[in-house]
Amino acid sequence: MKLQILHTNDIHSHFEKLPLIKTCIQKNKKEHVLVLDGGDFHDMKSLTLLGSDAKAGIVFLKACGYDAMTLGNNDLWSGEGNFENIIQNEDVNVLSCNIDYYPSREIPLKRSIIKKFEDVKVCIIGVSVGSDSYNSFSHLYGLHVKDPLVCIQQEIETNEADIYILLSHMGIQQDREIAQKLPIDLIIGGHSHTLMRNYEYVNGTYIHQAGEYGEHVGECLIDIENKKIRSVTSQMYDTKDYLADERMEQLVVLEERKAIEVLKQPFVELPFEMSHDWVCEDDLTNFIADASLKVMSADFAIANSGLCLHGLQRKVSKADVFDAAPSPLNVSRAYLKGEQILEALKLSMDPNYCLHEERAPGFRGKIIGHLSVSKNVEVIVKENTIEVFIDGKKLEKQKKYLVCANDFLFRGSGYPSLFSEDHLEFDKLMIKDVIIQYLLDEKLVLDSKIRRIKFNI
């Protein structure tokens, strides 16, 4: 018997690729087939997901013919209500063996499933990426990621099967480590966005992963004899080589229109259009800095204009905000030395530096952008130096300051000197949530016009 696995991973809401994926699946599927996704199918940058409380994602998975998906970190952090809509659906098996609610409470989530092909029992186990740093975020959403090795082993011991497939959102390196330690026959991976034209064979385990963004569909064709794997062949289909499925195209458009209809109703009228600029101080980035400081108290706040793609018109809807600020980045705070802050602000004064393109986890913008500070800060730019005053007191290079920003900046992305893990804390509110909440604060909106950077050259 031959068992075919068709799989994707890390689609990250590139739903425009789904009509190509569906055609690819339909053209290539065989009699005995499993269609699987290795996680991060959902990315809450998508207006379609935001306007449907993530329900559209499951609609798409079902329409494409998926049997199961595992939860990636972006699926986990889709937000309260959205996450429940993903895992409690009745149409697609959503799997993860190492997720519980936090504090400790069992979650109504399938850990594995058994599929039978002729007389061969196949156990598919889901596993999600987990570490202390990931749990810092997961705990904000009431979730906890447990030790994957222990949880996978429990599923193997609990489920009697002939073949074990791990649907993993751990990344290629950790998949290799799992293959060294556990009796898994095949790992279908995700998280590291690795494009594997051919499988990798590690300690008796086949590993395959299909890149990112729906650009490819992976295939593993398993030759089974006497309920054991005799051989595996693998290949990668490029979805651009296929014509779009018309019905799937119509479904994607329909769900997007329905979602935008929900989101496009204005919820506030501003006294002015909020400007945005990649290089020069602007209203919207000033506003984000001030609003972030309302969420997490600190000595001051800092924000980069690359968080947003454009400004806001006077009448603002949630769709406008989500389109302007697509990145799933959280308000955060940590301690920084004055010299770290000065170094970043100096870089921010260089227009060429501000226009650098950037790619980093969670960042859905295009370029780094300049830095803005909260209104309690004054930055005086002189010919060869910068002076910074916080609440009227000059910034000291060796003094530590509690700074409110976002996880992008504290990872050292864009502005390396802002890297910090010193008492690093996260809030569950993302920048886009903060914008929506505090646009209703008229004083905070008006304060965005207060210029904090002054040139004395």
Residue pairs with C-beta under 8 A, 6 or more apart in sequence:
1 32
1 117
1 118
1 120
1 223
1 224
1 225
2 30
2 32
2 221
2 222
2 223
2 224
3 32
3 33
3 34
3 117
3 120
3 122
3 163
3 221
3 222
3 224
4 29
4 30
4 32
4 33
4 34
4 219
4 220
4 221
4 222
5 33
5 34
5 36
5 165
5 186
5 188
5 208
5 218
5 219
5 220
5 221
5 222
6 24
6 25
6 28
6 29
6 33
6 34
6 35
6 36
6 217
6 218
6 219
7 35
7 36
7 37
7 38
7 188
7 208
7 210
7 217
7 218
7 219
7 220
8 21
8 36
8 37
8 38
8 41
8 210
8 214
8 216
8 217
8 218
9 37
9 38
9 39
9 40
9 72
9 169
9 188
9 189
9 190
9 191
9 193
9 209
9 210
9 211
9 212
10 38
10 39
10 40
10 72
10 190
10 191
10 193
10 211
10 212
10 213
11 17
11 37
11 40
11 41
11 43
11 212
11 213
11 214
12 40
12 41
12 43
12 45
12 74
12 212
12 213
13 41
13 42
13 43
13 44
13 45
13 46
13 48
13 49
13 57
14 213
14 214
15 46
15 48
15 60
15 252
15 256
16 252
17 213
17 214
17 215
17 239
18 60
18 63
18 64
18 214
18 248
18 252
19 244
19 245
19 246
19 248
19 249
19 252
20 214
20 239
20 240
20 242
20 243
20 244
20 245
21 64
21 214
21 217
21 239
22 63
22 64
22 65
22 245
22 248
23 242
23 243
23 244
23 245
23 248
24 217
24 237
24 239
24 242
25 35
25 64
25 65
25 217
26 65
26 245
27 242
28 217
28 219
28 237
29 35
29 65
30 221
32 117
32 118
34 67
34 68
34 115
34 122
34 124
34 165
35 64
35 65
35 66
35 67
36 66
36 67
36 68
36 69
36 124
36 165
36 167
36 188
37 61
37 66
37 68
37 69
37 70
37 167
37 190
38 69
38 70
38 72
38 167
38 168
38 169
38 188
38 189
38 190
38 191
38 209
38 210
39 69
39 70
39 71
39 72
39 73
39 75
39 128
39 167
39 168
39 169
39 190
39 191
40 72
40 73
40 74
40 75
40 169
40 190
40 191
41 57
41 61
41 69
41 72
41 75
42 49
42 54
42 57
42 74
42 75
42 78
42 82
42 86
43 49
43 74
43 328
44 50
44 54
44 74
44 77
44 78
44 79
44 82
44 328
45 322
45 326
45 327
45 328
45 364
47 256
47 259
47 260
47 263
47 319
47 322
47 323
48 56
48 252
48 255
48 256
48 259
49 56
49 57
49 78
49 82
49 259
50 259
50 263
50 318
50 322
51 258
51 259
51 260
51 261
51 262
51 263
51 319
52 255
52 258
52 259
52 262
53 81
53 82
53 85
54 78
54 79
54 82
54 83
54 85
54 86
55 85
55 89
56 255
56 258
56 259
57 86
58 85
58 86
58 89
58 91
58 92
59 91
59 251
59 255
60 251
60 252
60 255
61 69
61 91
61 92
62 91
62 92
63 247
63 248
63 251
64 248
66 92
67 92
67 93
67 115
67 124
68 92
68 93
68 94
68 95
68 113
68 124
68 126
68 167
69 75
69 92
69 93
69 94
69 95
69 126
69 167
70 94
70 95
70 96
70 126
70 127
70 128
70 167
70 168
70 169
70 190
71 86
71 87
71 94
71 95
71 96
71 99
71 109
71 126
71 128
71 169
72 128
72 129
72 169
72 190
72 191
73 128
73 129
73 134
73 137
73 169
73 191
74 328
75 83
75 86
76 83
76 99
76 128
76 138
76 141
76 143
76 145
77 137
77 138
77 141
77 328
78 86
79 141
80 141
80 142
83 141
83 143
86 94
87 94
87 107
87 108
87 109
88 108
93 110
93 113
93 124
94 109
94 110
94 126
95 109
95 110
95 111
95 112
95 113
95 124
95 125
95 126
95 167
96 109
96 111
96 126
96 127
96 128
97 111
97 112
97 125
97 126
97 127
97 148
97 151
97 152
97 154
97 155
98 127
98 128
98 130
98 145
98 146
98 147
98 148
98 150
98 151
98 152
99 107
99 109
99 128
99 143
99 144
99 145
99 146
100 106
100 107
100 143
100 144
100 146
101 107
101 142
101 143
101 144
102 138
102 139
102 142
102 143
102 144
103 144
104 144
107 143
110 126
111 125
111 126
111 151
111 155
112 123
112 124
112 125
112 126
112 155
112 158
112 159
113 123
113 124
114 121
114 122
114 123
114 124
114 159
114 161
115 121
115 122
115 124
116 122
119 227
120 162
120 163
120 224
120 227
121 160
121 161
121 162
121 163
122 161
122 162
122 163
122 164
122 165
123 155
123 156
123 159
123 161
123 163
123 164
123 165
124 165
124 167
125 152
125 155
125 156
125 159
125 164
125 165
125 166
125 167
126 167
126 168
127 148
127 151
127 152
127 166
127 167
127 168
127 169
127 170
128 145
128 148
128 169
128 170
129 145
129 169
129 170
129 171
129 174
129 191
130 138
130 145
130 146
130 147
130 148
131 145
134 145
135 144
135 145
136 424
136 426
137 330
137 426
138 144
138 145
140 330
140 426
140 427
140 428
141 428
148 170
148 174
148 178
149 178
149 181
149 182
152 166
152 178
152 182
152 184
153 182
156 164
156 182
156 183
156 184
162 224
162 227
162 228
163 185
163 186
163 222
163 224
163 227
163 228
163 229
164 183
164 184
164 185
164 186
165 184
165 185
165 186
165 187
165 188
166 175
166 178
166 184
166 186
166 187
166 188
167 188
168 174
168 175
168 178
168 187
168 188
168 189
168 190
168 191
169 189
169 190
169 191
170 178
170 189
170 190
170 191
171 189
171 190
171 191
171 192
171 194
172 189
172 192
172 194
172 207
172 209
173 192
175 187
175 189
175 207
175 209
176 200
176 202
176 207
178 184
178 187
178 205
179 187
179 202
179 203
179 204
179 205
179 207
180 202
180 203
183 204
184 205
185 204
185 205
185 206
185 229
186 205
186 206
186 207
186 208
186 220
186 222
186 229
186 232
187 205
187 206
187 207
187 208
188 208
188 209
188 218
188 220
189 207
189 208
189 209
190 209
192 209
193 211
193 212
194 209
194 211
195 209
195 210
195 211
195 212
195 216
195 236
196 207
196 208
196 209
196 210
196 218
196 234
196 236
197 235
197 236
198 234
198 235
199 206
199 207
199 208
199 220
199 232
199 234
200 206
200 207
200 208
201 207
206 220
206 229
206 232
206 234
208 218
208 220
208 234
209 218
210 216
210 217
210 218
210 236
211 236
214 239
215 238
215 239
215 240
216 236
216 237
216 238
216 239
217 236
217 237
217 239
218 234
218 235
218 236
218 237
219 234
219 235
219 236
219 237
220 232
220 233
220 234
221 232
221 233
221 234
222 229
222 231
222 232
223 229
223 230
223 231
223 232
223 233
224 230
260 319
263 317
263 318
263 319
263 322
264 317
264 318
264 319
265 317
265 318
266 315
266 316
266 317
267 316
267 317
267 318
267 436
267 439
267 440
268 315
268 316
268 439
268 440
269 314
269 315
269 316
270 312
270 313
270 314
270 315
270 316
270 439
270 445
271 314
271 442
271 445
271 446
272 283
272 314
272 449
273 311
273 312
273 313
273 314
274 282
274 283
274 284
274 287
274 311
274 312
274 445
274 448
275 282
275 283
275 284
275 311
276 282
276 283
276 284
276 285
276 305
276 308
276 309
276 310
276 311
276 312
276 324
277 285
277 305
277 370
278 305
278 306
278 354
278 355
278 367
278 369
278 370
279 351
279 354
279 355
279 369
279 370
280 370
281 370
281 372
281 451
281 452
281 453
282 305
282 311
282 372
283 311
283 448
283 449
284 305
284 308
284 311
284 312
284 324
284 448
285 303
285 304
285 305
285 307
285 308
285 369
285 370
285 372
286 372
286 375
286 447
286 448
286 449
286 450
286 452
287 435
287 438
287 439
287 444
287 445
287 447
287 448
288 303
288 307
288 308
288 372
288 431
288 434
288 435
289 301
289 302
289 303
289 372
289 373
289 374
289 375
290 301
290 374
290 375
290 438
290 444
290 447
290 448
291 434
291 435
291 437
291 438
291 441
291 444
292 301
292 303
292 331
292 374
292 404
292 405
292 406
292 431
292 434
293 300
293 301
293 374
293 376
293 404
294 438
294 441
294 444
295 331
295 404
295 427
295 429
295 434
296 331
296 332
296 333
296 404
296 425
296 427
297 404
298 333
298 401
298 402
298 403
298 404
299 390
299 391
299 401
299 402
299 403
300 373
300 374
300 376
300 377
300 390
300 401
300 403
300 404
301 373
301 374
301 403
301 404
301 405
302 341
302 344
302 371
302 372
302 373
302 374
302 403
302 404
302 405
302 409
302 418
303 371
303 372
303 405
303 406
303 431
304 368
304 369
304 370
304 371
304 372
304 408
304 409
304 414
304 415
305 354
305 369
305 370
305 371
305 372
306 358
306 363
306 365
306 366
306 367
306 368
306 369
306 414
307 325
307 327
307 329
307 365
307 369
307 406
307 408
307 431
308 324
308 325
308 365
308 369
309 323
309 324
309 325
309 326
309 365
309 366
310 323
310 324
311 324
312 320
312 321
312 324
312 439
313 320
316 439
318 436
321 432
321 435
321 436
321 439
322 432
324 435
325 431
325 432
325 435
326 364
326 365
326 432
327 362
327 363
327 364
327 365
327 408
327 430
327 431
327 432
328 362
328 364
328 430
329 362
329 363
329 406
329 407
329 408
329 430
329 431
330 406
330 407
330 426
330 427
330 428
330 429
330 430
330 431
331 404
331 405
331 406
331 426
331 427
331 429
331 430
331 431
331 434
332 404
332 405
332 406
332 407
332 409
332 410
332 424
332 425
332 426
332 427
333 402
333 403
333 404
333 405
333 423
333 424
333 425
334 402
334 403
334 405
334 410
334 420
334 421
334 422
334 423
334 424
334 425
335 400
335 401
335 402
335 403
335 420
335 422
335 423
336 400
336 401
336 403
336 418
336 420
336 422
337 397
337 398
337 399
337 400
337 401
338 388
338 395
338 396
338 397
338 398
338 399
338 400
338 401
339 397
339 398
339 417
340 417
340 418
340 420
341 388
341 395
341 401
341 403
341 417
341 418
342 386
342 388
342 395
342 397
343 417
344 371
344 415
344 417
344 418
345 371
345 373
345 379
345 386
345 388
346 386
347 353
347 415
347 417
348 354
348 370
348 371
348 415
349 381
349 386
353 368
354 367
354 368
354 369
354 370
355 367
355 368
356 367
356 368
356 414
357 366
357 367
357 368
358 365
358 366
358 367
358 368
358 413
358 414
360 408
360 411
360 413
360 414
361 411
362 407
362 408
363 408
363 413
368 414
368 415
369 414
371 415
372 452
373 379
373 452
373 453
374 404
374 452
375 447
375 450
375 452
376 390
376 391
377 388
377 389
377 390
377 452
378 388
378 389
378 452
378 454
379 386
379 387
379 388
379 389
379 452
379 453
379 454
380 386
380 387
380 388
380 389
380 454
380 456
381 453
381 454
381 455
381 456
381 457
382 456
382 457
383 457
387 394
387 395
388 394
388 395
389 395
390 401
395 401
400 422
402 423
403 420
405 418
406 431
407 426
408 414
409 415
409 418
410 418
410 419
410 420
410 421
410 424
411 419
412 418
412 419
429 437
438 444
439 445
